[in-house]
Amino acid sequence: MKKLFLSMVVFLTLLSSNACSDSATNQDVVGKENTSNHVAARDFGKTVPVGINEENGTLKVSFILSAQFYEIKPSKENEEYISLIRQAIQNESPIHVFMKLNSNEIVKVEKGTEEDVKYFRSILTKEEKPELNKLTSVLPNVTTLNNMFTQIKNQSCGTSTASSPCITFRYAVDGCYARAHKMRQILVNNGYDCEKQFIYGNLKASTGSCCVSWNYHVAILVSYKNASGVTEKRIIDPSLFPNGPVTETTWRNACVNTSCGTASSSSYANTAGNIYYRSSTGSYLYDNSYINTNCVLTTFSSLSGCSPTPAPSVSHCGGIS
């Protein structure tokens, strides 16, 4: 699987190396003459859509790996593109996407080639890949749990205690998959393991200073022994809860914060800690080498709050953003 993910890095870097949502680096790769909407667009690359839902007259589209929503107008000129998106979701197959410059609006969609389909089906798997490492899956006490939380929070970007790459808790727009994987690595380095919990839906959350919208969110789920010796579980997610671990229910409720707008959860699932991404239908991606993890965190390391939105492209990392 390590070789498989590395091949994905090379493949997607070649496909999407020019895709970037930063205005200083965006390139007009389509141009007016090449889009039916006559709008200059950037090449978002080839990726697999996993959801499309209507909200306030706009269709919100989600893609594998990225937690952000992207939008396409339900207009007559977009009917063919919307049909391609729906077919790709049903078949779990790739499409080639073009976005309006400096925006999350989809302006053009092309069907993936047979080669694209074979490739993406080779990297998406329904099987969990067990690890050979013998790690302790239950922390011995609440003190150890809190110590692990402190170690993780000390790696937050903007602190003097963080090493490189720091963890981007202060920028929650996207990258939860990388934050969770880096948190898990800290546990592994201390001889412990954890699960991850993925929640899906039309999610909205408050960071304390602003609101973010996601199609899914993920954090680590850590088991520990309480004072009575009973095993309990807590979520560690300093992007939403900077003061300590919280219960699963508290965390999931924070992901559907209606003070930020209409929000709802469709489902949630626990996975093994080594899973990098889980789609809502149960397909997995892995990053055992932490290549994508570290690159995503580095890309977002200088950002804070809820801007920019959409997040900068991480296509150069080899992931599907």
N, C-alpha and C positions, 0 to 999 in steps of 0.2 A: 504493500500500500504506500510505503514511503516513496518508492520509485514512481508509482502511479501519480502521487500528488506532485512530485517534482516535474513529471511530464506535463501535468496540467499547468504548472508555473510557466514552462517554456511556451506551451501552446497558446495560453491566453495572453501572455506578454506580447507575443507576435501579433495576435489578433487586435489587441486593444491598447497598444503602447501610447497612442495619441489621445486616448480618451481621458479628459480631466475636466472637472467642473469649475476649476479656478479660472477666473476670467483672464488672467495673465497668460495662461497656457492653453486655453481652449483653441482649437483649430477648426475652421470652417471646412469640414471634411465632406460635406454633402453639397451645400450651396443651394441657391434658390432653384436652379434648373433641375435638381435631382430629387426634390421632395414634392409630393402632391400638395402639401400645405404651403409651398413656396416660402419656407422659413429656413434660415441657415441653421444647420444642425451639427452636432458632434456625434461621432461614432462611439456608441456605448459598448459595442462589442457583441459577442455571441454568448447567450446565457439562457437559462431555463426559467420560464415564468412558473410560479407556483400558486398564484391566486389572482382573481380579478373580481372586484366588488364595486357596486354603484354607491356613491355618496354625494348628495347635494348636486346632482346633475353631472357629476364627473365619475369616470371609471378609475378606480385605484388599483394599480397592478403591483404585485410583489414578485421578486426574483429570488432564486436560491442565494443563500449566504447573507445578502443585505437585509437589514431590518427596516429599511426605509420603504415608504410607499412612492410609487411613480404614477403618473396620471396620463390618461389619454381621453380626449374629448369624444363623446359618443355622437360624432357627426357622420353624415353620409359619406364624406370623403375618407373617413377612417374605418368604414365598415369592414373592408378587406383586412386591415391591420388587426382589428379587434377579433375577427374570425380566426386569424392566424394565432393570436395569443391564446384564445380559448382552446383551439386544437392542440397547441403545444402543452398547455396545462393538462389536458386530458391524457395526452400521450407521454407526458414527462419528457419532452423533446426540446431541443434548442431553437431559438430564433435569433436573428440579427437585428439589433435595436439601435435606433438613432434618436437622440434627444435634442430638444431645442436648447440652444446655447444658454448657459447659466441658469438652467431650469431643470425640473424633474418631469417635464412634459414630453411624452413620447410623440414623435411626429412621423416616424416611418418604421415599418417592420418588414423584414424579409424572412422567408422560410429558411431554416437551416438545411445544409446539404446532407446527403446520406453519410458522408464522412463525419460531419459534425454530430449527427445522431449517434453513430457508433461510438464516437469518443466520449460523449457525455454519459451514455449508458454504461460505459466501462468505468467511469469514476464514481457514479452514483451506485450505492449498494444498499440492499435491505438487510444486510448482515452486520451484526456487531462484531468487531475484531478484538478478541481478547488479548491482553498484554501478558508478557511472561514475568514482569516485575512483581515481586511479592511485597505489596504495600499494606500498611495497616488501614483498614477501611473505617474503623470506628476510633475516634480520638478518645483518650482515656478519661478526660474530665473537661469541665467548662473552662477551667483555666487555660488548658491547651487550646481550646476553641478560640478563646479571646486573644491568646498570643498569636495564633495564626491570622486572625483578623488584623491585628496590629501590624504584623509583617506585611500583609497584603496592602493595607492602607498606606504604609510607609513607602510603597512603590508608586504612589500616585504622582502623576505629572504635576509639576509646580511645587514639589516639596524638595527640601535639601537632602532627604534620605533616599530618594529614588535613584536606582541605577538605570542604565539604558538597555532596552527601551522601557520607559516608564509606562504605567498603566493609565489609560485615558479616562479615568472616572469623571473628570470635570467636563468631558464632552460626550454627552449621551445620545447624540443624534444618530450615530451608527457605531458599529464596531463591538457590540456586546459579545459576539462570538469570540473575538480576539481577547477581550478583557477576561472572559470566563476561562479561556484556555490558559492564559498567563497566570491567573489565580490558581488554577489547578496545578500548574508547574511548580509554584511555590510550595504547595502542599506536598507534591511528589518529592521535591528536594529535601523536605523534612521527614520523609519516610511515610507519609500519609496519602490516602486517596480520597476521592469524593465522587459523588454523582453530579449530574447537571440537570437542571429543570428548565424546560422550554415551555413557554406559554404563547399561544397564538390567538389572533383575532384583530379587531380594530382597536389597537391598544393606544392609550395615552397616559403619560406619566408626568409628574412634576419633579424637577430636580431641586426644587426649593427656590430657584430664581427664574425658571422658565418651563414651558411645557414641550414635550416631545411626542411624536407619533411614530408608532412602530407597527409592523405586521406580525412580528414576533419579538420575544425578548428571552435571554438566557442568562443564568447565573449558576454558580456552584452550589450544590446542596451537600452539606457536611453533616455526618453522623457523629455523635459524641455520647458519652455516658454522663447522665446527670448525677446529682449528689446521692441519689438512691440506687445508682447502678443501672438505671433503666436507659436504654438507647433512645435518644431523641434526634431530631434533624433540624438544622437551621440553614437558611439561605445567607450567603455572604455576597453583598452587592453594594459596595460603597458609592456607586453612581446614584443610587436612590436612598440608601441608608448608610450615611457616613459614620454613624455612632456605634455600630455593632451589628452582629448577626440578628436576623429576625426569623419569625416562623414563616412557613410556606404560605399560609393564608394571608398574612400581613403583606408579604411580597407580591402575591398575585393580585390582591386588592389594589396595591399601589400602581399596578400596571393597567388598571381600568379606572383611572381617576377622572370622574365625570366633571370635575371642576375645570378640566382642560378641554372639555367638549364631549361629544357623543363617543362613548367607548364601550366595548364589550369583548369578552373572551369566548372563543369558540371551543378551545380545548387546551390541555397541557399534558406534558409527558416527562417522565424521568428517564435519563439515559446513563450509560457508563460515562465516567469522566473523560475518557480518551476520545469521545466523539466530539468533533469540532462543530458540526452543523447537523441538525435534524430537520427535515422538511415536515410540514404538517401531516403528510401522508406516510412518513416513516422512512424516508431515504436518508442516507448518511454521507457525510464527507469527513475526512480525517486530515489532520496536520501534525503528524507525529514528529516531524522535524522542526516545528515551530517557525518555519520559513515565512508562511503567510501571516501567522500571528504577530511576529516581530515587525514585519513590514507595515502591517495595518496600524499597529500602535505607534510606530515611528511617524507615519504619515499624519496621524491625528494629534501628535504629541504637543503641538504648540497651540491647539484649539481649546476653547472653553465656552461654556454656555450652550446656547442652541443655535449658534450661527458659526459658519455658514450652513444653510439648508437649501439644497441637498448637500450632503457631505462631499468632500473632495473624492475624486476617483481613486480607487486602490487597485485598478486593473494592472498596474505595473507590478503589483505584489503576486500576481498569478491567481488571485482569488476572483470570485464572481461577484462584483459589487453592484 
